[in-house]
Amino acid sequence: MDTTTFIDRVKTTLEQAGRDCPLEAVMDLCPDLTWNQMFLAIDDLSRRGEVRVTMEADRTYRVQVRRLEANTSSAV
């Protein structure tokens, strides 16, 4: 499986999971990916601004897919 394939798979899985879930849950949703592949995918998506990774008070990491906001202003 090439890098682009598993990065896209992780993003799609997050979108299907409701856009916000603990990092461990993402691992459970993609059992055929290694921890390294998952980390690489989350890192890449985060750097591109497609996901947001946060840490809660209990040190649980959460991953959220960012939605692109539609441009509501129109040119006049």
Biotite code that builds the C-alpha atoms (Angstrom):
import biotite.structure as struc

atoms = struc.array([
    struc.Atom([0.000, 0.000, 0.000], chain_id="A", res_id=1, res_name="MET", atom_name="CA", element="C"),
    struc.Atom([1.533, 3.326, -1.005], chain_id="A", res_id=2, res_name="ASP", atom_name="CA", element="C"),
    struc.Atom([1.629, 6.386, 1.246], chain_id="A", res_id=3, res_name="THR", atom_name="CA", element="C"),
    struc.Atom([-1.102, 8.305, -0.565], chain_id="A", res_id=4, res_name="THR", atom_name="CA", element="C"),
    struc.Atom([-3.462, 5.345, -0.311], chain_id="A", res_id=5, res_name="THR", atom_name="CA", element="C"),
    struc.Atom([-3.263, 4.962, 3.450], chain_id="A", res_id=6, res_name="PHE", atom_name="CA", element="C"),
    struc.Atom([-3.347, 8.734, 4.054], chain_id="A", res_id=7, res_name="ILE", atom_name="CA", element="C"),
    struc.Atom([-6.561, 8.956, 2.019], chain_id="A", res_id=8, res_name="ASP", atom_name="CA", element="C"),
    struc.Atom([-7.919, 5.913, 3.850], chain_id="A", res_id=9, res_name="ARG", atom_name="CA", element="C"),
    struc.Atom([-7.321, 7.499, 7.255], chain_id="A", res_id=10, res_name="VAL", atom_name="CA", element="C"),
    struc.Atom([-9.008, 10.744, 6.173], chain_id="A", res_id=11, res_name="LYS", atom_name="CA", element="C"),
    struc.Atom([-12.018, 8.870, 4.776], chain_id="A", res_id=12, res_name="THR", atom_name="CA", element="C"),
    struc.Atom([-12.249, 6.769, 7.929], chain_id="A", res_id=13, res_name="THR", atom_name="CA", element="C"),
    struc.Atom([-12.233, 9.908, 10.099], chain_id="A", res_id=14, res_name="LEU", atom_name="CA", element="C"),
    struc.Atom([-14.958, 11.492, 7.976], chain_id="A", res_id=15, res_name="GLU", atom_name="CA", element="C"),
    struc.Atom([-17.096, 8.369, 8.303], chain_id="A", res_id=16, res_name="GLN", atom_name="CA", element="C"),
    struc.Atom([-16.470, 8.184, 12.060], chain_id="A", res_id=17, res_name="ALA", atom_name="CA", element="C"),
    struc.Atom([-18.136, 11.524, 12.640], chain_id="A", res_id=18, res_name="GLY", atom_name="CA", element="C"),
    struc.Atom([-15.201, 13.860, 12.143], chain_id="A", res_id=19, res_name="ARG", atom_name="CA", element="C"),
    struc.Atom([-13.942, 13.658, 15.744], chain_id="A", res_id=20, res_name="ASP", atom_name="CA", element="C"),
    struc.Atom([-12.565, 10.639, 17.579], chain_id="A", res_id=21, res_name="CYS", atom_name="CA", element="C"),
    struc.Atom([-9.768, 9.537, 19.882], chain_id="A", res_id=22, res_name="PRO", atom_name="CA", element="C"),
    struc.Atom([-6.542, 8.529, 18.170], chain_id="A", res_id=23, res_name="LEU", atom_name="CA", element="C"),
    struc.Atom([-6.856, 5.004, 19.558], chain_id="A", res_id=24, res_name="GLU", atom_name="CA", element="C"),
    struc.Atom([-10.257, 4.682, 17.885], chain_id="A", res_id=25, res_name="ALA", atom_name="CA", element="C"),
    struc.Atom([-8.725, 5.546, 14.518], chain_id="A", res_id=26, res_name="VAL", atom_name="CA", element="C"),
    struc.Atom([-6.247, 2.721, 15.055], chain_id="A", res_id=27, res_name="MET", atom_name="CA", element="C"),
    struc.Atom([-9.155, 0.359, 15.745], chain_id="A", res_id=28, res_name="ASP", atom_name="CA", element="C"),
    struc.Atom([-10.957, 1.530, 12.589], chain_id="A", res_id=29, res_name="LEU", atom_name="CA", element="C"),
    struc.Atom([-7.899, 0.784, 10.418], chain_id="A", res_id=30, res_name="CYS", atom_name="CA", element="C"),
    struc.Atom([-6.546, -2.466, 11.895], chain_id="A", res_id=31, res_name="PRO", atom_name="CA", element="C"),
    struc.Atom([-4.502, -3.326, 8.807], chain_id="A", res_id=32, res_name="ASP", atom_name="CA", element="C"),
    struc.Atom([-2.376, -0.172, 9.142], chain_id="A", res_id=33, res_name="LEU", atom_name="CA", element="C"),
    struc.Atom([0.680, -0.140, 11.349], chain_id="A", res_id=34, res_name="THR", atom_name="CA", element="C"),
    struc.Atom([1.102, 2.445, 14.093], chain_id="A", res_id=35, res_name="TRP", atom_name="CA", element="C"),
    struc.Atom([3.816, 4.076, 11.964], chain_id="A", res_id=36, res_name="ASN", atom_name="CA", element="C"),
    struc.Atom([1.527, 4.339, 8.927], chain_id="A", res_id=37, res_name="GLN", atom_name="CA", element="C"),
    struc.Atom([-1.237, 5.837, 11.086], chain_id="A", res_id=38, res_name="MET", atom_name="CA", element="C"),
    struc.Atom([1.133, 8.363, 12.637], chain_id="A", res_id=39, res_name="PHE", atom_name="CA", element="C"),
    struc.Atom([2.500, 9.335, 9.217], chain_id="A", res_id=40, res_name="LEU", atom_name="CA", element="C"),
    struc.Atom([-1.036, 9.800, 7.853], chain_id="A", res_id=41, res_name="ALA", atom_name="CA", element="C"),
    struc.Atom([-2.209, 11.906, 10.822], chain_id="A", res_id=42, res_name="ILE", atom_name="CA", element="C"),
    struc.Atom([0.998, 13.967, 10.699], chain_id="A", res_id=43, res_name="ASP", atom_name="CA", element="C"),
    struc.Atom([0.641, 14.609, 6.964], chain_id="A", res_id=44, res_name="ASP", atom_name="CA", element="C"),
    struc.Atom([-3.048, 15.501, 7.225], chain_id="A", res_id=45, res_name="LEU", atom_name="CA", element="C"),
    struc.Atom([-2.312, 17.808, 10.168], chain_id="A", res_id=46, res_name="SER", atom_name="CA", element="C"),
    struc.Atom([0.465, 19.633, 8.321], chain_id="A", res_id=47, res_name="ARG", atom_name="CA", element="C"),
    struc.Atom([-1.869, 20.184, 5.368], chain_id="A", res_id=48, res_name="ARG", atom_name="CA", element="C"),
    struc.Atom([-4.564, 21.531, 7.699], chain_id="A", res_id=49, res_name="GLY", atom_name="CA", element="C"),
    struc.Atom([-7.001, 18.736, 6.881], chain_id="A", res_id=50, res_name="GLU", atom_name="CA", element="C"),
    struc.Atom([-7.150, 17.404, 10.436], chain_id="A", res_id=51, res_name="VAL", atom_name="CA", element="C"),
    struc.Atom([-6.625, 18.916, 13.847], chain_id="A", res_id=52, res_name="ARG", atom_name="CA", element="C"),
    struc.Atom([-5.017, 16.977, 16.682], chain_id="A", res_id=53, res_name="VAL", atom_name="CA", element="C"),
    struc.Atom([-5.738, 18.062, 20.252], chain_id="A", res_id=54, res_name="THR", atom_name="CA", element="C"),
    struc.Atom([-4.881, 16.670, 23.658], chain_id="A", res_id=55, res_name="MET", atom_name="CA", element="C"),
    struc.Atom([-7.541, 16.579, 26.343], chain_id="A", res_id=56, res_name="GLU", atom_name="CA", element="C"),
    struc.Atom([-6.926, 17.039, 30.069], chain_id="A", res_id=57, res_name="ALA", atom_name="CA", element="C"),
    struc.Atom([-6.687, 13.263, 30.557], chain_id="A", res_id=58, res_name="ASP", atom_name="CA", element="C"),
    struc.Atom([-3.930, 13.153, 27.887], chain_id="A", res_id=59, res_name="ARG", atom_name="CA", element="C"),
    struc.Atom([-6.207, 11.543, 25.307], chain_id="A", res_id=60, res_name="THR", atom_name="CA", element="C"),
    struc.Atom([-5.406, 12.688, 21.789], chain_id="A", res_id=61, res_name="TYR", atom_name="CA", element="C"),
    struc.Atom([-8.389, 13.511, 19.590], chain_id="A", res_id=62, res_name="ARG", atom_name="CA", element="C"),
    struc.Atom([-8.328, 13.827, 15.832], chain_id="A", res_id=63, res_name="VAL", atom_name="CA", element="C"),
    struc.Atom([-10.834, 16.024, 14.015], chain_id="A", res_id=64, res_name="GLN", atom_name="CA", element="C"),
    struc.Atom([-11.336, 16.369, 10.283], chain_id="A", res_id=65, res_name="VAL", atom_name="CA", element="C"),
    struc.Atom([-11.519, 20.014, 9.336], chain_id="A", res_id=66, res_name="ARG", atom_name="CA", element="C"),
    struc.Atom([-14.234, 20.987, 6.934], chain_id="A", res_id=67, res_name="ARG", atom_name="CA", element="C"),
    struc.Atom([-13.441, 23.453, 4.228], chain_id="A", res_id=68, res_name="LEU", atom_name="CA", element="C"),
    struc.Atom([-15.706, 26.418, 4.712], chain_id="A", res_id=69, res_name="GLU", atom_name="CA", element="C"),
    struc.Atom([-17.586, 27.495, 1.633], chain_id="A", res_id=70, res_name="ALA", atom_name="CA", element="C"),
    struc.Atom([-16.757, 30.988, 0.509], chain_id="A", res_id=71, res_name="ASN", atom_name="CA", element="C"),
    struc.Atom([-19.959, 32.905, 1.166], chain_id="A", res_id=72, res_name="THR", atom_name="CA", element="C"),
    struc.Atom([-18.801, 36.262, -0.127], chain_id="A", res_id=73, res_name="SER", atom_name="CA", element="C"),
    struc.Atom([-19.430, 36.999, -3.761], chain_id="A", res_id=74, res_name="SER", atom_name="CA", element="C"),
    struc.Atom([-17.567, 39.290, -6.097], chain_id="A", res_id=75, res_name="ALA", atom_name="CA", element="C"),
    struc.Atom([-19.488, 42.380, -7.082], chain_id="A", res_id=76, res_name="VAL", atom_name="CA", element="C"),
])
